[in-house]
């Protein structure tokens, strides 16, 4: 059953009533409810279109964090073949919040890396809700170095609230590990493509997204801090998160205007969680198109392209 967000409550009532009618028919009730159910379906679709026609930044945050959105593991299963996970940072441990390894994308050998949040209580705890520790970033650095040595394109799937801020992570050099991963992104002479599939939070996301091309799903977000964290700092009140979301300009549409992201990938009506197949297929097509676009560039050109992209940030869209 679909989990509805707060702003979708009127929609939930309509879709719930339509499902009740169909359940009555399935239980053998002597009545024809098809016409009533169809009317409710039409009304629900119209309401869904209205709700998603002009989502506020805060509502986009809610959609980006929806627990039923496809996560990294789902993309790996659907988009890649011969996926062989590579574990550990060869120093401390294996961080389950970061998935990565060798795979084939459209029969092309690649290295794929991504944050995984988990999809139930047990897996979310195991994956630390997608918040990577230093060993996760060091694992990613190791995989990117491997890709550079063997000439394999790197595809990263970003979905994290940010790097884990715990005491142990800080003791093991969290900021240094993030900086090294970001540095490695800038150094490897292979195509590097990043897709923000849900939430891109702070340096924990930048460490995977310092790429030649950054694409975002239509209702994903990407920001230096969460709206709640921003509100707590600026207004000393986390309930001001709606105002913070507006000020942060964290939506794909704002970031495209500012030049932070290069592509916006459309989502199905109602968000990625309503149609995994269509969402993953759209991401697959976008990655394939970008690989073709970058295909004629050699190593030095790819590195120069990537460096220029990030050195130029801030020079576009400031007057908007």
N, C-alpha and C positions, 0 to 999 in steps of 0.2 A: 504494500500500500504506500502511495506517495506521501512523503512527509511535507506538510504545507508550512510555509513561512508565515509570519504574523500578518504581512500585508496581503496574503492570499486567502485569508479566512472566508471572505464571501465566495470565492471560487470553490473552496473546500465544501461549503454547504451545498452548492449546486451539483458538483460532481459526486458528492456523497449521496444525494437524493437520487441521482440517475442510477448509481450502483445499487441502491436499495431496491429500486424498481426491477432491475435486472435479476437481482437475487431472488425476489419474490417469484419471478417468472421461472427461474431455474428450479425452484422448490415445488413447482407444479401448481401454483395458484391459477385458478380458472379465470384469467383475465389477460387481455392484450395490452401490454405496457410499452410496446415498441414506439408508438407515436409520441407518448409523453417523454420517454427516455431520449428520443432523437431531438425533441424540442429543448430539453435540458442540455444536451450535448452542444447544440448550436449556441445556446446562451452562454455556456461555459467557454466555448472557443472565443466568442466575441469578448467576453470579460478577460480572458487570458491575453488576447491581443492588446486590449486596452491597458492592462496592468504593465505589460512588458514594452509598450510603445515608447515610454519615456521614463525609465527607471531612474530614481535618484541614486547618487553615489552610495548612500548607506544601504539602499535596497540591493544594489549590485554587490556590496560586501556580503550580504546575506546569501545571495545566489551563489557567489564564488565559494562560500564556505559550506554550501549545502552538503550534508553527509552522503547523499546518494549520487553526487557527481562521480563520473568515472575517475579513478585514481591512476597513479603511475603503473601499478601492476596490471590494471585493466588494459591500458594502452600497450604495454609490453606483450600481453597475451594476444591482442587483436591485430596489432600493426607489424609485429616483428616475428620472424621465424628463426629457428635454431638459436634461440636465446640461451647463452651460457653465462650464468652469474659468476662474477669474480668477487670474492669476499675479502675483507680485512684491509688494514692500512699498512701491514707489515711492520707495525710498531707497537700497537696497544691492543686493538680489538676490532671486531666488525660491528659497524653501526647499522642497525636494521632500519633506521630512518632513511637511509640512502640505498637505493637499488642501483646496480650497474653491472655491465658486462659486455660481452661480444654478442652480436646478433646480425641478422640480415634484414635489411629494409628494402622491399621490392627487389630482392635477390642481391642487393649490394651489401658487402660486409661493412659494418659500422660499429662504433662504440656508443652505447646508450646509457645515460645516467639520469636518475630522477629521485625526487623526494616521494616517499610513500607514507600516507597518514594512517592507513588501516581503515577497516570498514565495520568493525564491531569492537566491543570493549576490550577483548583479549588482544586483538591485533593492533588496536590503537595504542595500548600500553607497550606492547612489544616494539612498535614502530616509533614510540615516543611522540605520537601525534604529528609526525613529519618534521620534528625539530631536531636537526642534526647536531651531533657532538663533534669535537675536533677530529676524531677518527673517521667520521663520515666524510668530512671535507678532504682529509688526507687520502682516503680511498678514492675519491673523485679525482684528486690530483694525480694519483698513481695511474688511474685509467686513462686520463687525458694524455699523460706522458706516453703511455703504451700506444694510444691512437696516433700520436705524433710520430713515434718511431716507425710504425708500420703503415703510415699513410692512410688511416681510416677516418672518415668523417665522424664527427661527434654530434650526437643529438641529445639534448638535455630537456627534461620535463620538470618544470618548477611548480611546486605546490607545497608551500610551507609558510607558517606564520612568522618564521624567523629562526635563527640558530638558537639552540638550547642555552639558556643563561645560567645554568646551575653551577654550583661551586666546583664540582669535579671537572666540568667542561672548562671553566676558567683556569683551573690549576693545570690542565693539560694543554693550554695555549689556544683557546678558541679563536681569538682575534688573529693570531698568527696563521692558524690553519685556514681561515677564511681568506686572508690576504694572499697566502700561497696559492690557493685554488684560483683566485681572481687573476693572479700573475700568470699562472699556467694557461688560463684561457687566452691571455694576450700573446702568449709565446708560441703556441703550437701552429705549425704550418699546414693545417688541414681545415676543411670547412667546419664551422661550429655553428649549430643552429639551436636556438632555445625557444621553447614554447611554454608560456605561462598558462597552465591548464586549470588553475584555481586561484590560489592565493600566493602572491610573491611578496614576501616580507623581508625587508631590510637587507643587510649584507649576506644573510643566509641564502637569499635568492640571487643576489648579484654574483656570488661565487660560482653559480652555474649559468648565469645569463649574460656574461660578458662575451657576447657572441657576434658573429658576422651579421646575423639576422635574428631579431627577437620578434616572435609572433605571440599574440595574446588571443585567447578565446574572448568572444564578444562580452561576456559578463564576468571575466576574471578581473583581478585587481593587482596592482604592483605599487608598493610604497615603501618609504624609508621607515615607517612606523605604522602600527595599527591605529585605526581611528580612536579606539578606547585608550591606548597608550598616549596618543597625542593629546586627547582631551584631559587626561589625568595630569599631564605636564603643564599645558597651557592654561586650563581653567580649574585645575584641581578637582575636576568632576568628570568621571568616566561616562556619566550620562549625557555629556555633550558630544557624544560620538558622531551624531548626525552632522553637526556643524563642522567637526574635524574632518569627516569624510569629504565634505564639500571643499574645504580649504586645501586638502592634501592633493587634489587632482589625481586620484589614484585609478581612475577608470581607463579602460583600453582606449576609449575615444579621446580623452584628454591627453593621454601619453602619446598617442599617434600624432596629435597636433604639436606636441612638444618635441617630437623626434626621438623619444625614448624607446618606443616600439616601432617596428617597421610594418607589420601586418596585423590586421584584425580578422580573426577567423569567425565567421557567423556561427551562432548556436541555434539549435532548433527552438521553435516557439515554446516559451516556458522554461528555457534553460537546458544545459547539457544533461541534467539528471533525468529529463523526460524522454530522451532518445539517445542512448549511448551509441548505437550503431551509426546514426547520422553524424554525431559529434566526432567520433573517432575517424570516420571516413573523411570528414572535412579537414581534420588535422593531418591525416595521411597525405591528402592531395596537396596541402600547403607545404609540407616538408619536402615532398617530391619536386614541387615547382622550385623551391629555394635551392635544392641540390643541383637542379639543372642550371639555375642562374649562376651558381658559384662554381660550376663544373669546369669552366675554362680558365680559372684563376690558379696560378701556381702558389707554392708556399709563401714566398715573400709578399706576393700581392695580397693573399688572404690576411696575413699579419698586418700589413699596412692598412688594408680596408678596415679591419677591426679596430686598430688603434685610432684611425681617423674618426670612425663612428663615435667613439667614446670621448675623444678630445673635443669634438664638435658639440657635445651635449650642452645645452644651455643657451645655444646661439639661435635656436629655432622656437618660434611660438611664444616668445616672452611678452609680446605686446597683446596677446590674446587675453 
